[in-house]
């Protein structure tokens, strides 16, 4: 391992945070037993002017996922091979999903936050554990046939946590006793952003008027609730690398290959994912909440790892972790494939599937991934939104989420179909929106009172339109509407099941 070059990469990044004078983060590089390098920069609190340190806590967000899986693999009364319906009252569409698929992103479970957002409830809205569980257990369809593709969803983790708690297990206490207390870790599980967390950094995003605090109103579940420092996470990662104490035998089981129904290996395990660092197997996970971007990677065969925690929305934590790990291995990462695919917006030959390509960034159903040169075309570095594409006459073809797709360019000069106009309602959730079409231009109006909002609908075909709306913070939702007679389906990558009817 090339410790000095890796440390130089980390220090250069941290120094840039400090020079800017805004929020920052911590990067720690370690082996099985020791902290080998530490680089911190920027501020943990813009309000108080406190520097970011390796002991500063952040919200780990989805890094939390593998801790739930760890409990299931070490004696919890729910098995990976069990069905969700064995432990929770669910619709027939969800009851027959194996717990393992609910956790490895291949179940097709609609993401709870995305579903709420499609209904007009932004991620900044305060919603309790019970409200969110009632909503998540109401889903009566999946995004795709379970096991046929992969798409990131937090819903499975919320459901499995609820199933544990229905058996009388206090999830927070169980994590503390099983994982944190034996190693002396200061990791905590706050209920939501109102719970005090010792030494917690503020999370920030840069708006047109400067840095603002990020907000996330939803109850934070096992899918992304933990908070702690870089040093805490490093200590846990060292236990994973050595198999010490509560982490004995866990890393290989959490990071083991899992597969789709047809045998395709996905690269996403049980809360841990593989990243294509040249010359090594790198296993880890990232996490994102408004104002926090984090990632960790482990190289088990080398006994090395890196943790990247940041309290600024613009941090590419996965990219930083991969750069540091590549430097550790004496390698460099490829540059993005900026001109390998035609640029523009495209739609699939069938279904509500669309993508954009611009300067080496592929956006698919609203989710963006940078792509890199591959043997025949391009591929991404993410395993929960895997992208393998190549140019074909008249378009782009390949696989996204391991599902084969062929895309053709959106035709120029499209106008909205007057048949889109009207009042559209979802009776089950009491939601509604209005589409107006005037001289070929369409708008969508949703919400009530001061939350009422009108956005443009951009036609992509005679039946597809694209809308973009905010959520009261840094995140934007790009929503596809698929019109079919007196029905319209709302589609994002993580939620594809909501159908509204013409009123």
C-alpha positions as CSV (number, residue, x, y, z in Angstrom):
1,X,0.0,0.0,0.0
2,X,1.2,3.5,-1.0
3,X,0.3,5.4,2.1
4,X,2.1,8.6,1.4
5,X,0.6,9.3,-2.0
6,X,-2.9,8.5,-0.7
7,X,-2.4,10.8,2.2
8,X,-1.3,13.6,-0.2
9,X,-4.5,13.2,-2.2
10,X,-6.6,13.4,1.0
11,X,-4.7,16.5,2.3
12,X,-5.1,18.3,-1.0
13,X,-8.9,17.8,-0.9
14,X,-9.2,18.9,2.7
15,X,-7.0,21.9,2.1
16,X,-9.4,23.0,-0.6
17,X,-12.2,22.9,1.9
18,X,-10.2,25.1,4.3
19,X,-9.2,27.6,1.6
20,X,-12.8,28.1,0.6
21,X,-13.8,28.9,4.2
22,X,-17.1,27.0,4.1
23,X,-18.2,23.6,5.3
24,X,-15.8,20.7,4.9
25,X,-15.1,17.2,6.1
26,X,-12.7,14.6,7.3
27,X,-10.8,11.9,5.4
28,X,-9.1,9.1,7.4
29,X,-6.9,6.4,5.9
30,X,-6.2,3.3,8.0
31,X,-5.0,-0.3,8.1
32,X,-6.3,-3.1,10.2
33,X,-4.8,-1.7,13.4
34,X,-3.8,1.9,13.0
35,X,-4.8,5.3,11.7
36,X,-2.3,5.9,8.9
37,X,-3.3,9.4,7.8
38,X,-5.9,12.0,8.7
39,X,-7.0,15.1,6.6
40,X,-9.6,17.5,7.9
41,X,-10.7,20.8,6.4
42,X,-13.4,23.4,6.4
43,X,-15.9,24.1,9.1
44,X,-18.2,21.8,11.1
45,X,-20.4,24.8,12.0
46,X,-20.6,28.0,9.9
47,X,-22.6,29.6,12.7
48,X,-20.0,29.0,15.4
49,X,-16.9,28.9,13.2
50,X,-15.9,25.4,14.5
51,X,-13.3,23.5,12.5
52,X,-14.2,20.1,11.1
53,X,-12.2,17.3,12.9
54,X,-12.0,13.6,12.7
55,X,-14.0,13.4,15.9
56,X,-16.8,15.6,14.5
57,X,-20.1,13.7,14.1
58,X,-22.2,13.7,10.9
59,X,-25.3,11.9,9.8
60,X,-24.0,8.7,8.2
61,X,-27.2,8.4,6.1
62,X,-27.2,5.1,4.1
63,X,-23.9,3.9,5.5
64,X,-26.3,2.8,8.3
65,X,-27.7,0.0,6.1
66,X,-25.2,-2.7,6.7
67,X,-25.6,-2.4,10.5
68,X,-29.2,-3.7,10.1
69,X,-28.0,-6.5,7.9
70,X,-25.3,-7.3,10.6
71,X,-28.1,-7.9,13.2
72,X,-29.9,-10.2,10.8
73,X,-26.8,-12.2,10.2
74,X,-26.0,-12.6,13.9
75,X,-29.0,-14.1,15.5
76,X,-32.0,-11.7,15.0
77,X,-35.3,-13.6,14.7
78,X,-35.7,-12.7,11.0
79,X,-33.8,-14.5,8.3
80,X,-32.5,-13.3,5.0
81,X,-34.5,-16.1,3.3
82,X,-37.8,-15.3,5.1
83,X,-40.6,-13.5,3.2
84,X,-41.6,-10.0,4.3
85,X,-45.1,-11.2,4.7
86,X,-43.9,-13.7,7.3
87,X,-43.3,-10.8,9.7
88,X,-45.6,-7.9,8.6
89,X,-49.2,-7.5,7.2
90,X,-48.5,-6.5,3.6
91,X,-50.2,-6.5,0.2
92,X,-49.8,-9.7,-1.9
93,X,-47.4,-7.7,-4.1
94,X,-45.0,-7.2,-1.2
95,X,-45.7,-10.1,1.1
96,X,-43.9,-12.7,-1.1
97,X,-40.7,-10.7,-1.4
98,X,-37.7,-12.4,0.3
99,X,-36.0,-10.3,3.0
100,X,-32.7,-10.6,1.2
101,X,-34.2,-9.0,-1.9
102,X,-35.7,-6.2,0.2
103,X,-32.2,-5.4,1.4
104,X,-30.1,-5.9,-1.7
105,X,-32.1,-3.5,-3.9
106,X,-33.5,-6.1,-6.2
107,X,-37.1,-6.3,-4.8
108,X,-38.6,-3.5,-6.8
109,X,-39.9,-1.9,-3.6
110,X,-41.0,1.7,-4.3
111,X,-38.9,4.1,-2.3
112,X,-41.0,5.8,0.4
113,X,-39.5,9.3,0.1
114,X,-39.9,9.2,-3.7
115,X,-43.5,8.1,-3.4
116,X,-44.3,10.9,-1.0
117,X,-42.6,13.4,-3.2
118,X,-44.6,12.2,-6.2
119,X,-47.7,12.9,-4.1
120,X,-46.5,16.4,-3.4
121,X,-45.0,15.9,0.1
122,X,-41.4,17.1,0.0
123,X,-38.5,15.5,2.0
124,X,-38.5,18.5,4.3
125,X,-42.0,17.6,5.6
126,X,-42.1,16.3,9.2
127,X,-43.5,12.8,9.3
128,X,-43.3,10.3,12.2
129,X,-42.2,6.7,12.3
130,X,-45.9,5.5,12.5
131,X,-47.0,7.7,9.6
132,X,-44.2,6.5,7.4
133,X,-44.7,2.9,8.3
134,X,-48.4,3.1,7.6
135,X,-47.6,4.6,4.2
136,X,-44.9,2.1,3.3
137,X,-47.1,-0.9,4.2
138,X,-49.8,0.4,1.9
139,X,-47.9,-0.1,-1.3
140,X,-49.7,-2.6,-3.5
141,X,-47.3,-2.9,-6.5
142,X,-43.6,-3.1,-7.2
143,X,-41.5,-1.1,-9.6
144,X,-40.6,-4.3,-11.5
145,X,-40.7,-8.1,-11.0
146,X,-38.6,-8.8,-7.9
147,X,-35.2,-10.1,-8.9
148,X,-35.4,-8.9,-12.5
149,X,-33.3,-5.7,-12.1
150,X,-31.8,-3.4,-9.5
151,X,-33.0,0.0,-8.3
152,X,-32.1,1.7,-5.0
153,X,-34.8,1.8,-2.4
154,X,-34.9,2.6,1.3
155,X,-38.2,1.0,1.9
156,X,-37.0,-2.6,2.6
157,X,-34.8,-1.3,5.5
158,X,-37.7,0.5,7.1
159,X,-40.0,-2.5,6.8
160,X,-37.4,-4.9,8.3
161,X,-36.7,-2.6,11.2
162,X,-40.4,-2.4,11.8
163,X,-40.6,-6.2,11.7
164,X,-37.9,-6.5,14.3
165,X,-39.6,-4.0,16.5
166,X,-42.9,-5.8,16.1
167,X,-41.2,-8.7,17.8
168,X,-40.3,-6.6,20.8
169,X,-36.7,-5.7,19.7
170,X,-35.6,-2.2,20.5
171,X,-33.5,-1.6,17.3
172,X,-31.5,1.3,18.8
173,X,-30.7,-0.7,21.9
174,X,-29.9,-3.9,20.0
175,X,-27.4,-2.0,17.8
176,X,-25.8,-0.4,20.8
177,X,-25.4,-3.8,22.6
178,X,-24.4,-5.9,19.6
179,X,-22.2,-3.5,17.6
180,X,-21.3,-0.3,19.4
181,X,-20.8,-0.9,23.1
182,X,-18.3,-3.8,22.7
183,X,-16.0,-1.5,20.6
184,X,-16.6,1.7,22.6
185,X,-18.1,3.5,19.7
186,X,-20.0,6.8,20.0
187,X,-22.4,6.0,17.1
188,X,-26.0,6.9,17.9
189,X,-29.4,6.4,16.2
190,X,-31.5,9.7,16.5
191,X,-35.1,9.5,15.6
192,X,-35.0,12.5,13.3
193,X,-33.2,15.8,12.9
194,X,-34.7,17.3,16.1
195,X,-32.8,14.8,18.4
196,X,-29.7,16.3,19.9
197,X,-26.5,14.5,18.7
198,X,-23.2,15.2,20.6
199,X,-20.7,17.1,18.5
200,X,-22.9,17.0,15.3
201,X,-21.8,19.1,12.4
202,X,-24.4,21.2,10.6
203,X,-25.2,20.0,7.0
204,X,-25.0,22.7,4.3
205,X,-25.9,23.2,0.7
206,X,-24.9,26.2,-1.5
207,X,-27.9,28.2,-2.8
208,X,-27.9,31.3,-5.0
209,X,-27.7,33.4,-1.8
210,X,-24.9,31.3,-0.2
211,X,-24.6,28.4,2.2
212,X,-27.9,27.2,3.8
213,X,-28.6,24.4,6.3
214,X,-30.0,21.2,4.8
215,X,-33.3,20.0,6.1
216,X,-34.9,16.5,6.2
217,X,-38.2,16.1,8.0
218,X,-38.9,12.4,7.7
219,X,-38.3,10.0,10.6
220,X,-34.9,8.4,9.9
221,X,-35.0,4.6,10.0
222,X,-32.5,1.8,9.7
223,X,-32.1,2.8,6.1
224,X,-30.1,5.9,7.1
225,X,-30.4,7.0,10.7
226,X,-27.0,6.6,12.3
227,X,-24.7,9.4,13.3
228,X,-21.1,9.3,14.4
229,X,-17.6,10.5,13.6
230,X,-14.9,9.4,11.1
231,X,-13.0,7.9,14.0
232,X,-16.0,5.9,15.1
233,X,-16.6,4.6,11.6
234,X,-12.9,3.8,11.2
235,X,-12.9,1.7,14.3
236,X,-15.9,-0.3,13.1
237,X,-14.3,-0.8,9.7
238,X,-11.1,-2.0,11.4
239,X,-13.2,-4.6,13.3
240,X,-14.8,-5.6,10.0
241,X,-11.3,-6.1,8.4
242,X,-10.0,-8.1,11.3
243,X,-13.2,-9.9,12.3
244,X,-12.8,-8.6,15.8
245,X,-15.5,-8.8,18.5
246,X,-19.0,-8.1,17.2
247,X,-17.8,-8.0,13.5
248,X,-16.5,-11.6,13.5
249,X,-17.1,-13.1,10.1
250,X,-19.4,-10.2,9.0
251,X,-17.5,-8.5,6.1
252,X,-17.4,-11.6,3.8
253,X,-21.1,-12.2,4.4
254,X,-22.3,-8.6,4.0
255,X,-20.2,-8.1,0.9
256,X,-20.9,-11.4,-0.8
257,X,-22.1,-11.4,-4.3
258,X,-25.9,-11.6,-4.8
259,X,-27.7,-12.2,-8.1
260,X,-30.8,-11.6,-10.1
261,X,-33.3,-14.3,-11.0
262,X,-31.3,-15.0,-14.2
263,X,-28.0,-15.4,-12.4
264,X,-26.7,-11.9,-13.2
265,X,-24.3,-10.8,-10.4
266,X,-25.3,-7.4,-9.1
267,X,-22.3,-6.3,-7.0
268,X,-24.6,-5.0,-4.3
269,X,-24.6,-7.2,-1.2
270,X,-26.4,-6.7,2.2
271,X,-25.9,-3.0,2.8
272,X,-22.4,-3.1,1.2
273,X,-21.5,-2.6,-2.4
274,X,-18.4,-3.1,-4.6
275,X,-16.6,-0.3,-6.3
276,X,-14.3,-0.8,-9.4
277,X,-11.0,0.5,-8.0
278,X,-8.2,-0.6,-10.3
279,X,-6.3,-3.6,-9.1
280,X,-8.3,-4.4,-6.0
281,X,-11.7,-5.4,-4.6
282,X,-13.1,-2.4,-2.8
283,X,-16.2,-2.9,-0.7
284,X,-18.2,-0.1,1.1
285,X,-21.2,2.1,1.0
286,X,-22.1,5.8,0.7
287,X,-24.7,8.0,2.4
288,X,-26.5,11.2,1.5
289,X,-28.9,13.4,3.5
290,X,-29.4,17.1,2.7
291,X,-26.0,18.7,3.5
292,X,-24.2,15.5,4.2
293,X,-22.2,13.3,1.7
294,X,-20.3,10.3,3.0
295,X,-18.6,7.1,1.8
296,X,-16.2,4.4,3.1
297,X,-14.3,1.8,1.2
298,X,-12.4,-1.3,2.4
299,X,-9.8,-3.4,0.6
300,X,-10.0,-6.6,2.5
301,X,-7.1,-8.4,0.8
302,X,-4.8,-5.4,1.7
303,X,-6.3,-4.7,5.1
304,X,-6.8,-1.1,4.2
305,X,-9.6,1.4,4.1
306,X,-10.7,5.0,3.8
307,X,-13.6,7.0,5.4
308,X,-14.8,10.2,3.8
309,X,-17.4,12.3,5.8
310,X,-18.5,15.7,4.7
311,X,-21.1,18.3,5.7
312,X,-21.4,19.9,2.3
313,X,-23.9,18.8,-0.4
314,X,-21.4,19.3,-3.3
315,X,-18.9,16.7,-2.1
316,X,-18.4,13.7,-4.3
317,X,-17.7,11.4,-1.4
318,X,-17.6,8.2,-3.5
319,X,-15.3,9.8,-6.0
320,X,-12.9,11.0,-3.3
321,X,-12.9,7.5,-1.6
322,X,-12.1,5.9,-4.9
323,X,-9.3,8.4,-5.7
324,X,-7.7,7.7,-2.3
325,X,-8.0,3.9,-2.6
326,X,-6.6,4.1,-6.2
327,X,-3.6,6.1,-4.8
328,X,-3.2,3.5,-2.1
329,X,-2.9,0.8,-4.8
330,X,-0.6,2.9,-6.9
331,X,-3.2,3.3,-9.6
332,X,-5.2,6.2,-11.2
333,X,-8.8,6.4,-12.1
334,X,-10.0,6.8,-15.7
335,X,-11.4,10.1,-16.9
336,X,-15.1,10.4,-17.6
337,X,-16.1,9.3,-21.1
338,X,-17.3,12.8,-22.2
339,X,-17.8,12.2,-25.9
340,X,-18.3,8.4,-26.2
341,X,-22.1,8.7,-26.5
342,X,-24.3,11.1,-28.4
343,X,-25.6,14.0,-26.3
344,X,-29.2,14.8,-25.7
345,X,-32.4,13.4,-24.4
346,X,-33.6,9.9,-25.3
347,X,-36.6,7.7,-24.7
348,X,-36.9,3.9,-24.7
349,X,-38.6,2.0,-27.5
350,X,-41.2,0.9,-24.9
351,X,-42.3,2.1,-21.5
352,X,-41.8,5.3,-19.6
353,X,-38.0,5.0,-19.6
354,X,-35.9,8.1,-20.5
355,X,-32.3,9.2,-20.3
356,X,-30.1,12.1,-20.9
357,X,-26.4,12.2,-21.8
358,X,-24.2,15.3,-21.4
359,X,-20.4,15.5,-21.0
360,X,-20.1,11.9,-19.7
361,X,-23.0,12.1,-17.2
362,X,-26.0,9.8,-17.9
363,X,-29.3,10.7,-16.2
364,X,-31.8,7.9,-16.1
365,X,-35.3,8.5,-14.8
366,X,-33.9,11.3,-12.8
367,X,-30.8,9.5,-11.3
368,X,-27.4,10.7,-12.5
369,X,-24.2,8.7,-13.0
370,X,-20.9,9.6,-14.5
371,X,-19.7,7.1,-17.1
372,X,-16.2,5.9,-18.0
373,X,-14.7,4.2,-21.0
374,X,-15.4,0.5,-21.3
375,X,-14.5,-2.2,-23.8
376,X,-17.5,-1.5,-26.0
377,X,-18.9,1.9,-25.0
378,X,-19.2,3.2,-21.4
379,X,-20.0,2.0,-17.9
380,X,-20.6,3.6,-14.5
381,X,-19.0,3.0,-11.2
382,X,-22.2,2.6,-9.2
383,X,-23.7,-0.9,-8.5
384,X,-27.1,0.3,-7.4
385,X,-27.6,2.2,-10.7
386,X,-25.3,0.2,-13.0
387,X,-24.9,1.7,-16.4
388,X,-23.4,-0.2,-19.4
389,X,-24.2,1.6,-22.7
390,X,-22.9,2.0,-26.3
391,X,-24.0,3.9,-29.3
392,X,-26.1,2.3,-32.0
393,X,-27.4,3.6,-35.3
394,X,-30.0,6.1,-34.4
395,X,-29.6,6.0,-30.6
396,X,-28.1,4.3,-27.5
397,X,-28.4,0.7,-26.3
398,X,-27.2,-1.4,-23.4
399,X,-28.3,-2.1,-19.8
400,X,-29.3,0.2,-16.9
401,X,-30.1,-1.5,-13.6
402,X,-29.2,-4.7,-15.5
403,X,-32.3,-4.3,-17.6
404,X,-31.8,-4.1,-21.4
405,X,-32.9,-0.9,-22.9
406,X,-32.7,0.7,-26.4
407,X,-33.1,4.5,-26.5
408,X,-33.9,6.8,-29.5
409,X,-33.6,10.6,-29.5
410,X,-36.6,12.6,-28.4
411,X,-38.0,14.1,-31.6
412,X,-37.6,17.9,-31.9
413,X,-40.5,20.3,-31.9
414,X,-42.9,18.2,-29.9
415,X,-46.1,19.8,-28.5
416,X,-48.3,18.6,-25.6
417,X,-51.3,16.4,-26.4
418,X,-54.6,18.3,-25.5
419,X,-55.8,15.0,-24.1
420,X,-53.4,15.4,-21.2
421,X,-55.4,18.3,-19.8
422,X,-57.7,17.8,-16.9
423,X,-57.9,17.0,-13.2
424,X,-56.1,13.8,-12.2
425,X,-56.7,12.1,-8.8
426,X,-55.4,9.2,-6.7
427,X,-58.3,8.1,-4.7
428,X,-56.4,5.9,-2.3
429,X,-54.0,8.7,-1.1
430,X,-56.4,11.7,-1.7
431,X,-53.9,13.4,-4.0
432,X,-54.7,15.4,-7.1
433,X,-53.1,17.6,-9.7
434,X,-54.2,19.5,-12.8
435,X,-52.7,19.6,-16.2
436,X,-53.4,22.5,-18.5
437,X,-52.6,22.6,-22.2
438,X,-52.6,25.9,-24.1
439,X,-51.2,26.2,-27.7
440,X,-49.2,23.0,-27.4
441,X,-47.6,24.0,-24.0
442,X,-48.5,22.1,-20.9
443,X,-48.2,22.8,-17.2
444,X,-48.8,20.8,-14.0
445,X,-50.3,22.4,-10.9
446,X,-50.3,20.6,-7.6
447,X,-50.5,21.3,-3.9
448,X,-52.8,23.4,-1.7
449,X,-52.6,26.9,-0.3
450,X,-49.1,28.4,-0.2
451,X,-47.7,25.1,-1.3
452,X,-49.5,25.2,-4.6
453,X,-47.0,25.1,-7.4
454,X,-47.1,25.2,-11.2
455,X,-44.3,23.6,-13.3
456,X,-43.8,23.1,-17.0
457,X,-44.4,19.8,-18.6
458,X,-41.9,19.0,-21.4
459,X,-43.2,16.6,-24.0
460,X,-40.9,13.6,-24.8
461,X,-43.4,11.7,-27.0
462,X,-47.2,11.6,-27.6
463,X,-47.6,9.9,-24.2
464,X,-44.6,11.0,-22.1
465,X,-43.8,14.3,-20.4
466,X,-41.1,15.4,-18.0
467,X,-41.5,17.8,-15.0
468,X,-39.0,19.1,-12.5
469,X,-39.7,20.4,-9.1
470,X,-37.9,21.2,-5.9
471,X,-38.3,20.0,-2.3
472,X,-37.4,23.0,-0.2
473,X,-33.7,22.2,-0.3
474,X,-30.9,21.1,-2.6
475,X,-32.7,18.1,-4.1
476,X,-34.7,18.2,-7.3
477,X,-37.2,15.6,-8.5
478,X,-37.4,15.0,-12.3
479,X,-40.7,13.3,-12.8
480,X,-41.9,11.4,-15.9
481,X,-45.6,11.3,-16.6
482,X,-46.9,8.5,-18.7
483,X,-50.4,9.2,-20.1
484,X,-52.6,6.3,-21.2
485,X,-56.2,7.2,-21.9
486,X,-57.8,8.2,-18.6
487,X,-54.8,7.1,-16.6
488,X,-51.4,8.7,-15.9
489,X,-48.5,7.0,-14.2
490,X,-45.8,8.9,-12.3
491,X,-42.3,7.5,-12.7
492,X,-38.9,8.1,-11.2
493,X,-36.1,5.5,-11.0
494,X,-37.0,4.6,-7.4
495,X,-40.8,4.8,-7.6
496,X,-42.8,3.7,-10.7
497,X,-46.2,2.6,-9.4
498,X,-48.4,5.6,-8.7
499,X,-51.4,5.8,-11.1
500,X,-53.8,8.8,-11.2
501,X,-57.2,8.6,-12.8
502,X,-59.0,11.4,-14.7
503,X,-61.6,13.0,-12.5
